């Protein structure tokens, strides 16, 4: 049972406007999402899942009613609800009613007072405030989830954000339940095994493909390439990364077993790795937290090996292992194995985690050198003579392939496939290489020249040097930033927005100054959607940043979203209540009648 640690909310009138007292704090939101993830990840039965979704929504949102609709036979059918209505719920076509409109547009919605939107109400309905989110995975539209209250203005955008996150979890849970249901049914007859299982596995592959990267952007001088081949449609192998301006954190894991059960564990692992990586933990702390979050949801007898690697901006790295194959470090030029890194530690899920059983070690990656992460499927693959290549042969294949680092992954896979011949893969296969590209040094030299020319006010020469650096390293973040800044100086806002936006795309956490510049350039280029995205990221990290807040308010005014402009203004006022510019903005909004400004502003 979720213990909500905040008082029950209520709606009051305050200075002429309806205001919600109580509700969710940021800590509550995190607790709720973690709780929902744990609850839904353990449910395989569809009916049980639907029932738990309704009870969770009732518990979290203090709802008068909750309706879960599933898309079947070209209609949205109400499959679960908190209480029956008068008149009774009926199936809806896409675009019909409130839920049908959310489903058709695939966009979450909050209506504060349904009495002002009578087109969404059937005769006799008394719902006033409602939030609704679509349940979908990529192009697969599954249904909608609506939470209803008989009190107007009861829900806020915080509630809608939580409902959206729940809908994403529910979508994966529904697909997972469908996969497992399909497998059980397929066991009854050979015909259903042939048809239904293949269909379900294709769905699973579609879901899992969202968390497995086909490519990873370079980090500083490091080119990152990967090969990933599941033994069947879905895989128990998993890798991911979290990138900031100062470091790159990678995980590689191998869940015991194969197919759907192992694939479902990788989805939960992906969620927790992403959530925890943003918290600035050491690798040992991150491993401990992953163990704590994953162990309660691992089925009996299931475990996974994992290794974590963090590369810093000076190319030093730290590493911790939990029963996974060793990290390999290859030399430059001769491409010989310099060393293999390993640390003590058991696979996760076998026993309770004790941080003293694990160790974090460090190393240094130098120009031309390569780090290799891989799963054990390569060394244990049998050929037609039932022979396994073993680790030594795999090392020799990698060393030979690294003669051409850019094509090393393809070359290695060719050697592997030549060895195994026509034998099917005996395990899921994943290999990841991190190569310190020597050409990055050439690009760095050009960037240094560009900065020197900027000091001399030679902007044309500076741009030429930065563009030359991008010709050598198209993903060189510093070069992208220089070109973007120079375009801003010349008021070429479209070019500035293009290059600064590309620079922002590399990091999971971008430097505030770059986000502000990207937001400014996008605003000037009339790309309001992108400008809002950059500025909201910045304000979320630095709510006291008045420049970002003011520019975000202008974006909302330009987009005709006065209530969002007001909310941003009120938040900024908390940090600078006497700021003259903020009061000027308040006066402007009042004068232009974009929105009424409360007395507190």
MARZA-883576 format. One record per residue (C-alpha): residue in three letters; x, y, z. Coordinates in Angstrom, 3 decimals. Example, Ala and Ser with C-alpha at 12.3 -4.5 7.8 and 13.67 -1.06 7.14 Angstrom:
BEGIN
R; ALA; 12.300; -4.500; 7.800
R; SER; 13.670; -1.060; 7.140
This chain:
BEGIN
R; UNK; 0.000; 0.000; 0.000
R; UNK; 1.360; 3.397; -0.961
R; UNK; 1.692; 5.714; 2.022
R; UNK; 0.960; 9.198; 0.715
R; UNK; 2.840; 11.635; 2.917
R; UNK; 0.826; 14.757; 2.154
R; UNK; -2.491; 16.061; 3.318
R; UNK; -5.649; 15.502; 1.368
R; UNK; -6.112; 18.162; -1.259
R; UNK; -9.084; 20.479; -1.410
R; UNK; -10.178; 23.314; -3.669
R; UNK; -10.780; 26.761; -2.191
R; UNK; -11.530; 30.185; -3.608
R; UNK; -8.692; 32.605; -3.031
R; UNK; -8.835; 36.173; -4.311
R; UNK; -11.398; 35.297; -6.923
R; UNK; -9.663; 32.203; -8.310
R; UNK; -9.954; 28.515; -7.450
R; UNK; -6.802; 27.143; -5.805
R; UNK; -5.820; 23.601; -4.819
R; UNK; -4.576; 23.197; -1.236
R; UNK; -2.383; 20.114; -0.673
R; UNK; -1.356; 17.770; -3.467
R; UNK; 1.925; 16.362; -4.677
R; UNK; 5.451; 17.444; -3.822
R; UNK; 8.403; 16.534; -6.107
R; UNK; 9.381; 13.853; -3.565
R; UNK; 5.835; 12.454; -3.667
R; UNK; 6.013; 12.238; -7.466
R; UNK; 9.241; 10.244; -7.388
R; UNK; 7.880; 7.912; -4.697
R; UNK; 4.682; 7.379; -6.657
R; UNK; 6.446; 6.580; -9.947
R; UNK; 8.825; 4.149; -8.236
R; UNK; 5.869; 2.502; -6.497
R; UNK; 3.854; 2.226; -9.720
R; UNK; 6.864; 0.756; -11.573
R; UNK; 7.329; -1.931; -8.922
R; UNK; 3.621; -2.754; -8.748
R; UNK; 3.051; -3.093; -12.491
R; UNK; 6.315; -4.886; -13.320
R; UNK; 5.252; -7.976; -11.338
R; UNK; 1.794; -8.435; -12.936
R; UNK; 1.431; -10.770; -15.909
R; UNK; -2.334; -11.320; -15.915
R; UNK; -4.370; -8.805; -17.904
R; UNK; -7.406; -8.700; -15.591
R; UNK; -5.209; -8.341; -12.519
R; UNK; -3.307; -5.553; -14.246
R; UNK; -6.503; -3.639; -15.102
R; UNK; -7.817; -3.958; -11.561
R; UNK; -4.513; -2.761; -10.054
R; UNK; -4.401; 0.245; -12.395
R; UNK; -7.827; 1.357; -11.181
R; UNK; -6.926; 0.964; -7.509
R; UNK; -3.601; 2.787; -7.979
R; UNK; -5.320; 5.749; -9.632
R; UNK; -7.975; 5.880; -6.937
R; UNK; -5.277; 5.808; -4.266
R; UNK; -2.974; 8.378; -5.837
R; UNK; -5.432; 10.919; -7.244
R; UNK; -8.262; 10.803; -4.667
R; UNK; -10.555; 10.161; -7.623
R; UNK; -14.330; 9.939; -7.683
R; UNK; -14.025; 7.691; -10.708
R; UNK; -11.376; 6.139; -12.933
R; UNK; -11.926; 4.656; -16.385
R; UNK; -9.506; 2.452; -18.320
R; UNK; -10.426; 2.023; -21.967
R; UNK; -8.754; -0.419; -24.382
R; UNK; -8.850; -0.097; -28.171
R; UNK; -10.386; -3.223; -29.727
R; UNK; -12.421; -3.727; -32.901
R; UNK; -12.136; -0.019; -33.810
R; UNK; -13.697; 1.161; -30.556
R; UNK; -12.505; 2.294; -27.117
R; UNK; -14.051; -0.189; -24.699
R; UNK; -14.336; 0.576; -20.947
R; UNK; -12.632; -2.551; -19.540
R; UNK; -12.205; -1.353; -15.950
R; UNK; -13.528; 1.462; -13.791
R; UNK; -13.850; 2.532; -10.176
R; UNK; -17.642; 2.931; -10.144
R; UNK; -20.390; 2.430; -12.678
R; UNK; -22.002; 5.620; -13.987
R; UNK; -25.560; 6.578; -14.824
R; UNK; -25.967; 6.273; -17.725
R; UNK; -23.525; 3.366; -17.999
R; UNK; -20.284; 3.841; -19.885
R; UNK; -20.401; 2.913; -23.539
R; UNK; -17.732; 2.186; -26.168
R; UNK; -16.396; 5.307; -27.870
R; UNK; -15.174; 5.844; -31.382
R; UNK; -11.844; 7.557; -31.939
R; UNK; -12.428; 11.293; -31.510
R; UNK; -15.706; 10.829; -29.637
R; UNK; -16.032; 12.324; -26.172
R; UNK; -13.177; 13.330; -23.908
R; UNK; -11.342; 9.968; -23.930
R; UNK; -11.927; 9.479; -27.640
R; UNK; -10.462; 12.915; -28.391
R; UNK; -7.357; 12.188; -26.295
R; UNK; -6.983; 8.831; -28.091
R; UNK; -7.349; 10.365; -31.548
R; UNK; -4.877; 13.191; -30.865
R; UNK; -2.510; 11.015; -28.761
R; UNK; -2.054; 13.966; -26.447
R; UNK; -2.786; 14.105; -22.717
R; UNK; -5.350; 16.643; -21.545
R; UNK; -6.601; 18.321; -18.370
R; UNK; -9.980; 20.030; -18.225
R; UNK; -10.577; 22.036; -15.070
R; UNK; -14.345; 22.390; -15.493
R; UNK; -16.236; 20.046; -17.837
R; UNK; -19.413; 22.054; -17.373
R; UNK; -17.799; 24.565; -19.726
R; UNK; -17.190; 21.780; -22.268
R; UNK; -20.592; 20.121; -22.510
R; UNK; -19.696; 18.398; -25.801
R; UNK; -17.688; 15.867; -23.775
R; UNK; -20.533; 14.980; -21.394
R; UNK; -23.342; 12.483; -21.842
R; UNK; -26.704; 13.446; -20.319
R; UNK; -26.727; 12.856; -16.554
R; UNK; -22.956; 12.867; -16.039
R; UNK; -21.688; 14.973; -13.124
R; UNK; -17.922; 14.867; -13.610
R; UNK; -16.374; 18.352; -13.489
R; UNK; -12.556; 17.978; -13.437
R; UNK; -10.832; 15.266; -15.498
R; UNK; -7.348; 14.291; -16.587
R; UNK; -6.760; 11.766; -19.357
R; UNK; -3.652; 10.252; -20.964
R; UNK; -3.282; 8.017; -24.038
R; UNK; -1.789; 4.551; -23.536
R; UNK; 0.501; 3.810; -26.466
R; UNK; 3.886; 2.475; -27.532
R; UNK; 5.206; 4.181; -30.652
R; UNK; 2.556; 3.614; -33.347
R; UNK; 0.668; 1.013; -31.308
R; UNK; -2.329; 2.823; -29.754
R; UNK; -3.612; 0.733; -26.862
R; UNK; -6.218; 2.875; -25.096
R; UNK; -6.749; 5.704; -22.589
R; UNK; -6.747; 6.232; -18.829
R; UNK; -9.059; 8.907; -17.377
R; UNK; -9.287; 10.127; -13.774
R; UNK; -12.435; 12.033; -12.814
R; UNK; -13.570; 14.304; -9.963
R; UNK; -16.872; 15.950; -9.173
R; UNK; -15.034; 19.087; -7.991
R; UNK; -13.846; 21.584; -10.585
R; UNK; -10.177; 22.633; -10.680
R; UNK; -9.284; 19.647; -8.477
R; UNK; -6.326; 18.459; -10.589
R; UNK; -3.177; 20.273; -11.679
R; UNK; -0.493; 19.738; -14.314
R; UNK; 1.546; 17.789; -11.725
R; UNK; -1.260; 15.216; -11.662
R; UNK; -1.323; 15.066; -15.451
R; UNK; 2.442; 14.452; -15.575
R; UNK; 2.119; 11.542; -13.154
R; UNK; -0.792; 10.105; -15.154
R; UNK; 1.322; 10.331; -18.341
R; UNK; 4.175; 8.462; -16.663
R; UNK; 1.721; 5.843; -15.385
R; UNK; 0.263; 5.451; -18.879
R; UNK; 3.736; 4.715; -20.255
R; UNK; 4.265; 2.059; -17.561
R; UNK; 0.801; 0.627; -18.210
R; UNK; 1.502; 0.393; -21.946
R; UNK; 4.592; -1.736; -21.315
R; UNK; 2.719; -3.792; -18.732
R; UNK; -0.190; -4.395; -21.140
R; UNK; 2.174; -5.474; -23.893
R; UNK; 4.087; -7.663; -21.453
R; UNK; 0.842; -9.262; -20.302
R; UNK; -0.134; -9.813; -23.911
R; UNK; 3.219; -11.440; -24.617
R; UNK; 2.922; -13.842; -21.701
R; UNK; -0.750; -14.556; -22.428
R; UNK; 0.170; -15.298; -26.010
R; UNK; 2.899; -17.719; -24.950
R; UNK; 0.563; -19.622; -22.601
R; UNK; -2.106; -19.910; -25.240
R; UNK; 0.440; -20.950; -27.849
R; UNK; 1.304; -24.007; -25.777
R; UNK; -2.206; -25.433; -26.317
R; UNK; -1.889; -26.107; -30.029
R; UNK; 0.924; -26.154; -32.550
R; UNK; -0.957; -23.836; -34.854
R; UNK; -1.355; -21.146; -32.204
R; UNK; 2.286; -21.588; -31.212
R; UNK; 3.330; -20.862; -34.783
R; UNK; 1.122; -17.806; -35.278
R; UNK; 0.503; -16.162; -31.915
R; UNK; 4.009; -16.569; -30.523
R; UNK; 5.602; -14.992; -33.566
R; UNK; 3.175; -12.100; -33.396
R; UNK; 3.806; -11.526; -29.698
R; UNK; 7.575; -11.702; -30.134
R; UNK; 7.382; -9.068; -32.847
R; UNK; 5.532; -6.813; -30.411
R; UNK; 8.206; -7.508; -27.799
R; UNK; 10.933; -6.704; -30.278
R; UNK; 9.201; -3.407; -31.070
R; UNK; 9.026; -2.511; -27.379
R; UNK; 12.596; -3.558; -26.611
R; UNK; 13.959; -1.736; -29.660
R; UNK; 13.072; 1.517; -27.907
R; UNK; 15.708; 0.940; -25.221
R; UNK; 18.501; -0.569; -27.369
R; UNK; 20.555; 2.020; -29.250
R; UNK; 21.343; 1.522; -32.902
R; UNK; 24.049; 4.177; -32.511
R; UNK; 25.629; 6.192; -29.698
R; UNK; 26.986; 9.733; -30.250
R; UNK; 30.715; 10.253; -29.737
R; UNK; 31.846; 11.533; -26.345
R; UNK; 34.737; 13.994; -26.712
R; UNK; 37.392; 12.045; -28.669
R; UNK; 35.719; 8.685; -28.084
R; UNK; 33.845; 6.931; -30.886
R; UNK; 31.331; 4.398; -29.577
R; UNK; 30.074; 1.546; -31.728
R; UNK; 27.982; -1.501; -30.925
R; UNK; 26.643; -4.754; -32.338
R; UNK; 23.569; -6.404; -30.844
R; UNK; 21.977; -9.680; -31.968
R; UNK; 19.253; -11.358; -29.875
R; UNK; 19.086; -15.134; -30.076
R; UNK; 15.348; -14.825; -30.711
R; UNK; 13.169; -11.785; -31.383
R; UNK; 13.788; -10.387; -27.884
R; UNK; 16.914; -10.470; -25.758
R; UNK; 18.229; -10.642; -22.214
R; UNK; 21.278; -8.562; -23.188
R; UNK; 21.091; -4.867; -22.416
R; UNK; 23.324; -1.821; -22.761
R; UNK; 22.702; 1.880; -22.290
R; UNK; 24.501; 5.126; -21.536
R; UNK; 23.992; 8.354; -19.626
R; UNK; 25.967; 11.347; -20.796
R; UNK; 26.749; 14.681; -19.184
R; UNK; 29.226; 17.314; -20.319
R; UNK; 31.854; 15.931; -17.930
R; UNK; 31.361; 12.162; -18.097
R; UNK; 29.832; 9.233; -19.938
R; UNK; 28.372; 6.344; -17.910
R; UNK; 27.717; 3.009; -19.632
R; UNK; 26.078; -0.173; -18.468
R; UNK; 26.157; -3.633; -20.020
R; UNK; 24.070; -6.413; -18.509
R; UNK; 23.117; -9.997; -19.308
R; UNK; 19.941; -11.414; -17.750
R; UNK; 19.909; -15.155; -17.148
R; UNK; 17.745; -17.040; -19.616
R; UNK; 16.496; -15.850; -22.974
R; UNK; 13.418; -14.547; -24.736
R; UNK; 10.436; -12.769; -23.240
R; UNK; 11.111; -13.203; -19.481
R; UNK; 14.686; -11.952; -19.792
R; UNK; 13.571; -9.117; -22.088
R; UNK; 11.016; -7.902; -19.545
R; UNK; 13.760; -7.668; -16.916
R; UNK; 15.885; -5.530; -19.264
R; UNK; 12.994; -3.069; -19.591
R; UNK; 12.814; -2.617; -15.820
R; UNK; 16.610; -2.384; -15.655
R; UNK; 16.562; 0.336; -18.312
R; UNK; 14.040; 2.391; -16.356
R; UNK; 16.014; 2.218; -13.108
R; UNK; 19.395; 2.867; -14.754
R; UNK; 18.079; 6.039; -16.393
R; UNK; 16.417; 7.237; -13.211
R; UNK; 19.442; 6.610; -10.983
R; UNK; 22.138; 7.843; -13.391
R; UNK; 20.834; 11.390; -13.130
R; UNK; 21.492; 11.425; -9.373
R; UNK; 25.296; 11.794; -9.576
R; UNK; 26.074; 8.530; -7.780
R; UNK; 29.456; 6.815; -7.795
R; UNK; 29.554; 3.548; -9.741
R; UNK; 29.458; 1.489; -6.552
R; UNK; 26.479; 3.490; -5.280
R; UNK; 24.768; 3.148; -8.648
R; UNK; 25.327; -0.627; -8.634
R; UNK; 23.975; -0.875; -5.084
R; UNK; 20.858; 1.119; -5.976
R; UNK; 20.258; -0.992; -9.102
R; UNK; 20.459; -4.125; -6.965
R; UNK; 18.042; -2.703; -4.371
R; UNK; 15.494; -1.723; -6.997
R; UNK; 15.757; -4.821; -9.172
R; UNK; 15.940; -7.651; -6.636
R; UNK; 12.308; -7.330; -5.405
R; UNK; 10.980; -7.703; -8.959
R; UNK; 13.273; -10.517; -10.144
R; UNK; 11.447; -13.867; -10.421
R; UNK; 12.867; -16.709; -8.366
R; UNK; 16.065; -18.081; -9.916
R; UNK; 16.573; -15.105; -12.245
R; UNK; 19.688; -12.938; -11.914
R; UNK; 21.832; -10.746; -14.139
R; UNK; 25.491; -9.895; -14.574
R; UNK; 26.413; -6.256; -15.082
R; UNK; 29.364; -3.952; -15.510
R; UNK; 29.440; -0.169; -15.195
R; UNK; 31.994; 2.040; -16.910
R; UNK; 32.346; 5.806; -16.467
R; UNK; 34.649; 7.777; -18.768
R; UNK; 35.532; 11.317; -17.653
R; UNK; 36.352; 14.376; -19.772
R; UNK; 40.105; 13.851; -19.196
R; UNK; 39.722; 10.262; -20.524
R; UNK; 40.347; 8.643; -17.176
R; UNK; 37.753; 6.012; -16.365
R; UNK; 36.327; 4.049; -13.457
R; UNK; 34.909; 0.551; -13.635
R; UNK; 32.987; -1.912; -11.474
R; UNK; 31.944; -5.454; -12.346
R; UNK; 29.246; -7.807; -11.063
R; UNK; 29.968; -11.230; -12.514
R; UNK; 30.149; -9.980; -16.137
R; UNK; 32.976; -10.810; -18.609
R; UNK; 36.076; -8.658; -18.156
R; UNK; 36.523; -5.192; -19.668
R; UNK; 39.253; -5.332; -22.342
R; UNK; 41.785; -2.547; -22.986
R; UNK; 43.570; -2.632; -26.363
R; UNK; 46.658; -0.639; -27.324
R; UNK; 46.975; 1.893; -30.136
R; UNK; 48.816; 0.994; -33.349
R; UNK; 49.638; -2.664; -32.536
R; UNK; 46.078; -3.335; -31.330
R; UNK; 47.292; -5.804; -28.733
R; UNK; 45.490; -6.491; -25.491
R; UNK; 47.044; -4.304; -22.797
R; UNK; 45.017; -5.627; -19.884
R; UNK; 41.651; -7.009; -18.824
R; UNK; 39.854; -5.266; -15.965
R; UNK; 37.838; -7.237; -13.468
R; UNK; 36.642; -6.630; -9.920
R; UNK; 35.194; -8.888; -7.212
R; UNK; 31.449; -9.173; -7.103
R; UNK; 28.561; -11.567; -7.634
R; UNK; 25.825; -11.277; -10.276
R; UNK; 22.893; -9.210; -9.024
R; UNK; 19.792; -10.970; -7.756
R; UNK; 21.532; -14.054; -6.350
R; UNK; 22.024; -12.742; -2.814
R; UNK; 21.518; -9.562; -0.809
R; UNK; 23.858; -6.821; -1.996
R; UNK; 26.840; -6.025; 0.228
R; UNK; 28.895; -3.113; -1.103
R; UNK; 32.001; -4.550; 0.584
R; UNK; 31.881; -7.484; -1.858
R; UNK; 32.474; -5.125; -4.809
R; UNK; 35.302; -2.824; -5.839
R; UNK; 35.650; 0.219; -8.087
R; UNK; 38.906; 0.516; -10.065
R; UNK; 40.265; 3.177; -12.407
R; UNK; 42.332; 3.497; -15.571
R; UNK; 43.231; 5.859; -18.392
R; UNK; 42.319; 5.744; -22.086
R; UNK; 44.994; 7.277; -24.307
R; UNK; 44.900; 8.374; -27.959
R; UNK; 44.372; 5.431; -30.305
R; UNK; 43.437; 2.976; -27.543
R; UNK; 40.159; 1.065; -27.302
R; UNK; 37.982; -0.323; -24.498
R; UNK; 35.745; -3.289; -25.297
R; UNK; 32.644; -4.432; -23.384
R; UNK; 30.897; -7.646; -24.448
R; UNK; 28.641; -10.473; -23.279
R; UNK; 29.713; -14.118; -22.980
R; UNK; 27.761; -15.376; -25.995
R; UNK; 30.731; -14.926; -28.331
R; UNK; 33.220; -17.050; -26.368
R; UNK; 30.639; -19.808; -25.726
R; UNK; 29.242; -20.088; -29.276
R; UNK; 29.557; -23.584; -30.765
R; UNK; 30.477; -24.266; -34.386
R; UNK; 29.494; -27.310; -36.457
R; UNK; 32.137; -29.409; -34.623
R; UNK; 30.617; -28.417; -31.258
R; UNK; 33.743; -26.424; -30.452
R; UNK; 33.730; -23.109; -28.591
R; UNK; 36.163; -20.326; -29.568
R; UNK; 36.910; -19.323; -25.985
R; UNK; 38.081; -15.940; -24.729
R; UNK; 41.539; -16.056; -26.346
R; UNK; 40.186; -16.456; -29.885
R; UNK; 37.636; -13.691; -29.284
R; UNK; 40.505; -11.417; -28.167
R; UNK; 42.450; -12.216; -31.351
R; UNK; 39.401; -11.395; -33.505
R; UNK; 39.014; -8.032; -31.760
R; UNK; 42.722; -7.182; -32.062
R; UNK; 42.706; -7.934; -35.792
R; UNK; 39.504; -5.949; -36.334
R; UNK; 40.902; -2.873; -34.546
R; UNK; 43.414; -2.354; -37.357
R; UNK; 40.558; -0.274; -38.834
R; UNK; 38.738; 1.125; -35.764
R; UNK; 35.863; 2.618; -37.747
R; UNK; 34.946; -0.802; -39.143
R; UNK; 36.131; -2.901; -36.214
R; UNK; 32.660; -4.028; -35.124
R; UNK; 31.715; -5.249; -38.615
R; UNK; 35.069; -6.964; -39.066
R; UNK; 34.807; -8.690; -35.692
R; UNK; 31.273; -9.918; -36.422
R; UNK; 32.443; -11.316; -39.778
R; UNK; 35.171; -13.329; -38.020
R; UNK; 32.665; -14.587; -35.472
R; UNK; 30.112; -15.625; -38.101
R; UNK; 32.770; -17.294; -40.226
R; UNK; 33.731; -19.396; -37.203
R; UNK; 30.197; -20.478; -36.277
R; UNK; 29.148; -21.121; -39.859
R; UNK; 25.505; -22.123; -40.241
R; UNK; 25.032; -22.847; -36.556
R; UNK; 22.312; -20.688; -34.947
R; UNK; 23.307; -18.244; -32.237
R; UNK; 23.499; -20.039; -28.921
R; UNK; 23.022; -16.902; -26.845
R; UNK; 22.217; -13.218; -27.107
R; UNK; 25.208; -11.266; -28.440
R; UNK; 26.340; -7.730; -27.583
R; UNK; 29.689; -5.992; -28.072
R; UNK; 30.537; -2.327; -27.480
R; UNK; 33.792; -0.530; -28.387
R; UNK; 35.043; 2.837; -27.096
R; UNK; 37.871; 4.078; -29.325
R; UNK; 39.944; 7.213; -28.644
R; UNK; 39.989; 8.658; -32.164
R; UNK; 43.347; 10.219; -33.030
R; UNK; 41.677; 12.628; -35.445
R; UNK; 40.021; 14.326; -32.489
R; UNK; 43.430; 15.808; -31.667
R; UNK; 43.451; 17.390; -35.121
R; UNK; 39.969; 18.763; -34.502
R; UNK; 41.048; 20.113; -31.088
R; UNK; 43.919; 21.963; -32.774
R; UNK; 41.455; 23.578; -35.179
R; UNK; 39.193; 24.537; -32.260
R; UNK; 42.169; 26.175; -30.514
R; UNK; 42.891; 28.133; -33.701
R; UNK; 39.235; 29.152; -33.911
R; UNK; 39.268; 30.520; -30.364
R; UNK; 42.441; 32.466; -31.026
R; UNK; 40.812; 34.059; -34.067
R; UNK; 37.749; 34.979; -32.001
R; UNK; 40.026; 36.881; -29.620
R; UNK; 41.301; 38.838; -32.632
R; UNK; 37.710; 39.485; -33.794
R; UNK; 38.381; 37.413; -36.941
R; UNK; 34.950; 35.832; -36.969
R; UNK; 35.152; 34.584; -40.539
R; UNK; 38.437; 32.824; -39.839
R; UNK; 37.098; 31.462; -36.546
R; UNK; 34.071; 30.022; -38.292
R; UNK; 36.227; 28.473; -41.009
R; UNK; 38.424; 26.749; -38.418
R; UNK; 35.402; 25.490; -36.481
R; UNK; 33.805; 24.164; -39.670
R; UNK; 37.085; 22.446; -40.541
R; UNK; 36.966; 20.797; -37.111
R; UNK; 33.429; 19.587; -37.821
R; UNK; 34.611; 18.139; -41.132
R; UNK; 37.067; 16.045; -39.109
R; UNK; 34.701; 15.321; -36.178
R; UNK; 31.040; 16.042; -37.111
R; UNK; 29.985; 15.544; -33.482
R; UNK; 32.591; 17.855; -31.919
R; UNK; 30.455; 19.682; -29.386
R; UNK; 32.819; 22.651; -28.898
R; UNK; 32.921; 23.250; -32.662
R; UNK; 29.119; 23.172; -32.868
R; UNK; 28.898; 25.685; -30.027
R; UNK; 31.431; 28.046; -31.640
R; UNK; 29.602; 28.023; -34.992
R; UNK; 26.291; 28.556; -33.195
R; UNK; 27.612; 31.468; -31.128
R; UNK; 29.152; 33.156; -34.186
R; UNK; 25.857; 32.821; -36.030
R; UNK; 24.129; 34.471; -33.068
R; UNK; 26.560; 37.395; -33.213
R; UNK; 25.666; 37.860; -36.888
R; UNK; 21.952; 37.417; -36.120
R; UNK; 21.736; 34.374; -38.343
R; UNK; 19.291; 32.803; -35.906
R; UNK; 18.312; 29.772; -37.967
R; UNK; 21.933; 28.675; -38.322
R; UNK; 22.559; 29.395; -34.644
R; UNK; 19.521; 27.351; -33.614
R; UNK; 20.608; 24.445; -35.837
R; UNK; 24.161; 24.177; -34.483
R; UNK; 23.375; 24.945; -30.841
R; UNK; 20.450; 22.516; -30.932
R; UNK; 22.762; 19.820; -32.300
R; UNK; 25.207; 20.540; -29.470
R; UNK; 22.422; 20.178; -26.895
R; UNK; 21.366; 16.807; -28.316
R; UNK; 24.535; 15.067; -27.115
R; UNK; 24.130; 15.451; -23.355
R; UNK; 21.530; 14.130; -20.941
R; UNK; 22.487; 17.191; -18.878
R; UNK; 23.562; 20.233; -20.918
R; UNK; 25.434; 23.235; -19.504
R; UNK; 22.957; 26.008; -18.571
R; UNK; 24.687; 28.648; -20.721
R; UNK; 24.350; 26.501; -23.847
R; UNK; 20.700; 25.763; -23.139
R; UNK; 20.041; 29.491; -22.756
R; UNK; 21.802; 30.305; -26.032
R; UNK; 19.960; 27.508; -27.831
R; UNK; 16.648; 28.742; -26.436
R; UNK; 17.417; 32.329; -27.480
R; UNK; 18.420; 31.283; -31.005
R; UNK; 15.346; 29.088; -31.453
R; UNK; 13.086; 31.898; -30.188
R; UNK; 14.604; 34.360; -32.635
R; UNK; 14.278; 31.776; -35.413
R; UNK; 10.564; 31.477; -34.548
R; UNK; 11.002; 27.842; -33.505
R; UNK; 9.002; 28.326; -30.304
R; UNK; 8.576; 24.622; -29.621
R; UNK; 12.348; 24.013; -29.503
R; UNK; 12.928; 27.211; -27.538
R; UNK; 10.462; 26.103; -24.862
R; UNK; 12.112; 22.679; -24.666
R; UNK; 15.596; 24.095; -23.999
R; UNK; 14.381; 26.752; -21.575
R; UNK; 12.183; 24.382; -19.570
R; UNK; 15.175; 22.074; -19.105
R; UNK; 17.213; 25.026; -17.870
R; UNK; 14.530; 26.393; -15.533
R; UNK; 13.964; 22.911; -14.101
R; UNK; 17.646; 22.772; -13.062
R; UNK; 18.038; 26.462; -12.230
R; UNK; 14.645; 27.920; -11.252
R; UNK; 16.411; 31.090; -10.100
R; UNK; 17.730; 31.796; -13.625
R; UNK; 15.747; 34.944; -14.452
R; UNK; 17.037; 35.267; -18.024
R; UNK; 15.698; 31.820; -18.834
R; UNK; 12.407; 32.474; -17.041
R; UNK; 11.835; 35.774; -18.833
R; UNK; 12.570; 34.248; -22.225
R; UNK; 10.321; 31.274; -21.459
R; UNK; 7.497; 33.681; -20.563
R; UNK; 7.958; 35.390; -23.931
R; UNK; 7.740; 31.972; -25.619
R; UNK; 4.459; 31.226; -23.867
R; UNK; 3.060; 34.630; -24.833
R; UNK; 4.121; 34.050; -28.461
R; UNK; 2.468; 30.619; -28.375
R; UNK; -0.724; 32.104; -26.867
R; UNK; -0.339; 30.140; -23.631
R; UNK; -0.975; 32.871; -21.046
R; UNK; -1.605; 30.559; -18.096
R; UNK; 1.800; 28.926; -18.562
R; UNK; 3.362; 32.361; -18.816
R; UNK; 1.710; 33.300; -15.522
R; UNK; 2.864; 30.114; -13.817
R; UNK; 6.451; 30.750; -14.923
R; UNK; 6.227; 34.371; -13.797
R; UNK; 4.958; 33.400; -10.349
R; UNK; 7.757; 30.842; -9.954
R; UNK; 10.380; 33.441; -10.891
R; UNK; 8.871; 35.946; -8.434
R; UNK; 9.694; 33.584; -5.577
R; UNK; 13.411; 34.061; -6.264
R; UNK; 13.390; 37.764; -7.130
R; UNK; 10.210; 39.395; -5.791
R; UNK; 11.597; 42.913; -6.275
R; UNK; 12.971; 42.401; -9.779
R; UNK; 11.897; 45.299; -11.971
R; UNK; 11.762; 43.299; -15.217
R; UNK; 9.446; 40.720; -13.697
R; UNK; 7.077; 43.483; -12.584
R; UNK; 7.225; 44.978; -16.068
R; UNK; 6.236; 41.586; -17.499
R; UNK; 3.368; 41.364; -15.022
R; UNK; 2.190; 44.813; -16.079
R; UNK; 2.433; 43.855; -19.756
R; UNK; 0.412; 40.694; -19.294
R; UNK; -2.253; 42.620; -17.426
R; UNK; -2.377; 45.439; -19.959
R; UNK; -2.502; 43.137; -22.977
R; UNK; -5.157; 41.068; -21.210
R; UNK; -3.291; 37.914; -22.015
R; UNK; -4.227; 36.691; -18.563
R; UNK; -5.415; 38.186; -15.268
R; UNK; -2.514; 38.686; -12.837
R; UNK; -3.260; 37.832; -9.183
R; UNK; -2.573; 40.426; -6.542
R; UNK; 0.434; 38.485; -5.216
R; UNK; 2.297; 39.313; -8.442
